[in-house]
């Protein structure tokens, strides 16, 4: 666990982190990306950290990869690349920097390290885990294989390196149906998200999809009644759900798709009112890009994603602590599962 008192003392000794309206106003170009959701007083608190982090990035030859669920000060203020978990991992193989700071949860940093073993990958808070990734182990994969002999295992990229290594191929929420459909078997095992698997099963009725009993604590909290209530209050509302939501929630939505798919849909359709049935920061991060769209609740906040803060990011770059390592043998097998997914996705798209 991080000693935040000691960290703050150390950072204050090296950087001027006092709130500064003058500095905030001098960085108005950055603030403009998020001013609908981050008022100027809050920006005056964040600006010294943003300035210090952006300076340290240049000194360390570092890049910051930020997931779409990061808070706006991270997403718009310091990130070099933003996207979903797989997009960030793929970008990690393309950047020329020596250091990657992963702003997301731990399995994402593992995936970046798996695909870019020569780079230093820093995790600002090692306790930023994931309920979904932690719901399955390699032993669980073995249990499923014993229960369904010969069935291939398709594991969500939102899993640990150990689970990826024990799987045949990975998938994302965007390509899961295509990957499952392409498997050379009547029965396909999906882990760890049972709701994603159930939603995929409806899309590939020619396959028998069986699943592990895992789920995301953010997306499982939504109910169909939540969506119906909001429709009754806002008849023109468009509801966009993530496929990690339960199937009865997805059935109530106007559109269901991956994080990237949601962003594309909002940008293409530009509804007057929209409700994103996913993690809270998604709407905050895209609101300034779509000022014509009014984003309404409800949303659920991921407590793990919110462990990543500007303060912890500055500390990781200052101290170069929180380096993520993956056992080479596990990494090699996990890399095969991810690369199989990327290769098959390219073939299916051709």
N, C-alpha and C positions, 0 to 999 in steps of 0.2 A: 504494500500500500504506500502511495506517495505521501511524504511528509510535507504537506502544503505550507506549513508555517516556515520550515527551513527553506523551501523552494522560494517562497515570496521574499524572504530576507536576502537570499542570494541574488534574485533577479533585481530587486530594488537597489542593490549595491552596484549593479552594472548598467542598468537602464533607467531612464526617466519614464516612469509609468503612471505618473499622476494624471488624472483627467485634464484634458486641455482643449478648450473650445477653439483656441487659435490654431492648434494643430489639426483639429477636426475640420475646420473650415478650409485649411490649406489642402486637405485631402478630399475635397468635395467631389472630385471625379469618381473616387471609389464609393463614397457615400451615396452618390446618385443611383448606384446599382441596387440599393436596398432602402431608399429613404421612405418608401411606403410602409415598411414594417420596422425600421430602426430609426426612431426619432433622434434629432440632433443631440440632446443630452446624453442618450445612450451611446451614440457614436463618439462623443467626446471622451467617454470612458474607454471605448474599444480602440480608438485611433492610435494611442501610444503603443499598444501591443501589436497592432497591424503594421505600424511603421518599423518596429524593432524586428518582427518576424521577417518582413520582406527584405530588410537589410541583411539579416543573418542568412537567408536563403542564398543570396549572392555570394556571401563569404564562404559558405559551406558547399557551394555547388549542389544545392538541394532543390527538389521540387516537392510541392504539396499536392497530394491526390485526395480529393474530398468527395465523400459520398453525398448523394442528393439529400440525405437526412441530416446533414450538418446544419448548424444554425447559420443565419444569413451573414454574420460577421466573419465566419470562416469561409463559407461558400463563395461570397462575393469579395471578401476583403483580402484573402491570402492564397486562395486555391489557384494552382496552375492548371489543373485538370479536374473537372467535375463529371460525375456520372454514376451509373450503378456499379455493383461490385465487380462484374466481369469487365465492363468497359475500363474501369480503373486498372485492373490487373493487366489487360492488354496494353494499355498506355504505358504501364510500368516497363514493358519490354522495349518501348520505343524512345523513351526519354534518354537523353545523354548525360543526365546528372549522375553524380556519384551516390547521392543520398536521396532516399524517398521518405517523406513523412506521410504516414497513412492516417488520414482523418476519417475514421469509420470504426468498425469493430475488429476484433483480433483476427478472425478467420480471413478478413480481407488483406491484412498485412501478411499473413502466411501465404496467401495466394500470390501476392506480389513477389514475395521471396522465392516461392517455388518457380515462378516464371522468369525471375531476374536474380538468380543466386549470386551473381557477382556484385550486386548493389547492396549498400547498407539500407535496411528498411527499419525505420523507427516507428514505434507505437507510443503515442503520447501518454496513454494510460493502459497498462496491461490488463486492468480489470474491466475494460470495455469489451465484454463478451457478447454472447448472443444466445437467447433461449432456444432458438431453433437449431443452431449449430451444436449446442450442448445437449440436445435431446437424443443424439445418435452417436454411437461409438463403432469402432471396427468389430467389436463383439456382436453388436446389434446387426451389422451387415451379415456376419457369419450365421446368425440365427435365421435371418430371412432367406439366405441361400439354402440352408438346411430344410426350411419349410417349403421352399419352391425350387427344387433341384433343376439346374439348367437355365433358370430364368436370369437374364442379365440385370445388373443393378445400375440404375440411373440415379445418380445423386445430384441434388441441387448444389450449385456452387457455394451456397450459404452453408458450408460444412467445413470441418477441420481438415487439415492436411491428412491426418490419419484415416479419416473416412473417405476422402477422395482417393487415397492410395488403395483402399479396399474395394473400390467401385470399378465398374467396367468403363463408365463414361459419365461425364457431368452434364448438367443442363442449366439453363437460366429460366426464369419465368417467361421470357420472350420466346425461347425456342424449345421448351419442354415438350409440347405436343408433337413437334416435328421430329425431335430426337426419339421419343417413345415410338412413334409410328414407324420409324426407320429400323427399329430393332428387329433382328431376325429370330423372333420368338413370339409365340401367341401370348405368353405371360411375361409381364415386365414388372420388376420391383422398382418402386420409387421411394427414395428416402430424402430428407426426413420429414417433409411437410405433407401431412395427410390432406390438407385442404387443396394445396397445389395439385396433388395427385388426383384428388376427386374431380377437380375442375378439368384436368387434362383427360381423365377417363371419359368425360362427356364429349370431348373433341375427337377421341380416337376409339369409337365403339367397336372397332374390329380387333382391339387388343384387350386382354384381361389385365388391368392395372391393379396391382396390390401395393400396399403402402405401410410405412412405419408410422407409428402414432405420435408424430411430432407436430408442433405448430409454433407460430410466431405470437408472442404475447401482445404485440401491437395490433395485429390484424384479426386475431380471434375474438377481440372484444366487441367488434361491430356486430349489430344484429339487423335483420331485415326491418324490424319495426323502427329502428333509428332512421333508416332511409325513407320509409313510408311517412314517418312523421314530418321529415323535412320537405318531402314532396307536397304534403298537404299545406304546409306553411308557405312554400315557394313553388307554385305550380310550373313555372318555366325552368326550374332547376335541372341541370344536367349532372348526373352522378357518375363518377369514374372510380372504379374499384380495382384494387390489386388482387391478382389471383391467389395470394396467400390468405385472402378472406374466405370464410366458409362459403360453400356453393350457393346456399340460399341467399346470402348477401350479394354475391356476384350476379345472381339471377335478377335481382332488383335494380341493378345498375344499367345505365345507358351504354357504358363501355367498360370493359375490363382488360387490363394489360399490364405489362411490366412497367417499371419505373420509367424507362426510356419511352415506352409506348404511351404512357400517360402524358409525358411532356410533349410528344409529337401530336397527340390527339388534341390537347388544349391549344397548341399552336396552330393546328390546322382548322379546327372547328370554331375556336374563339367564342364560346358560349357567353351569354350575358351574365349568367350565374352558374357557378360550378362548385361541386363538393367533391373533394378528393378523399376517398375512403382509404386512407393510408396514414403514414407518419406525418406529424404536424408540420415539420419544416419544409416539406415538399411545396405546399402552397405558398409559404413565405418566400421561398427562394425563386419562384417563378412569377410572383405577383408583379414585380417591377417590369418584367419583360412583356406582361400582358395587362396593362393598366385598364383595358376595356372590360376585363373579366372581374367580376366580384366573387371572391372565394368565401364560401360559407363553411361552418363547422358541420358535424363534429369531426374531431381528429383525435388520435391517440399518440402520446409521446413515447419514444423509445428511451428508457432510462439508461441503456448502455451507450447509445449514440451520444447522449447528452453528457457523458463523462468526458468527452473530448472538448476542451475549451482553449481559448487563445492562450491563457496562462500556461497550460500544460504543453501546448505546442511550442511556445517560446522556450520553455524549460528543456524540452527534448532536443531542440536545435542548439541551445546554449551548452548543455551538458553532454550532448550526443549519447544520451541514455535511452533505454527502452528498445535496444536492437532486437529484432525478431530473428530467431534461428529455427531451421527445420532440419531434422535428421536427414542426411543425404539420401539414404535408401528410401525413406518415406517420400521425400521430395521427388525422387525419380519416378516412383509409381504414381504419385498424385499428378505430376506433370503430364504423364501419358493420358490420364483420364480427362484432363482439361484440354490437352491438345487434340485428342480424339473428337471432343465436342466441337472445337473450333474448325477442325478439318471437315467434319460431317456437315456442320452448318454451312460452310462454304460450298460444299457439293450440292446441298439441297437448294441453296439460293441460286446456283448457276443455271 
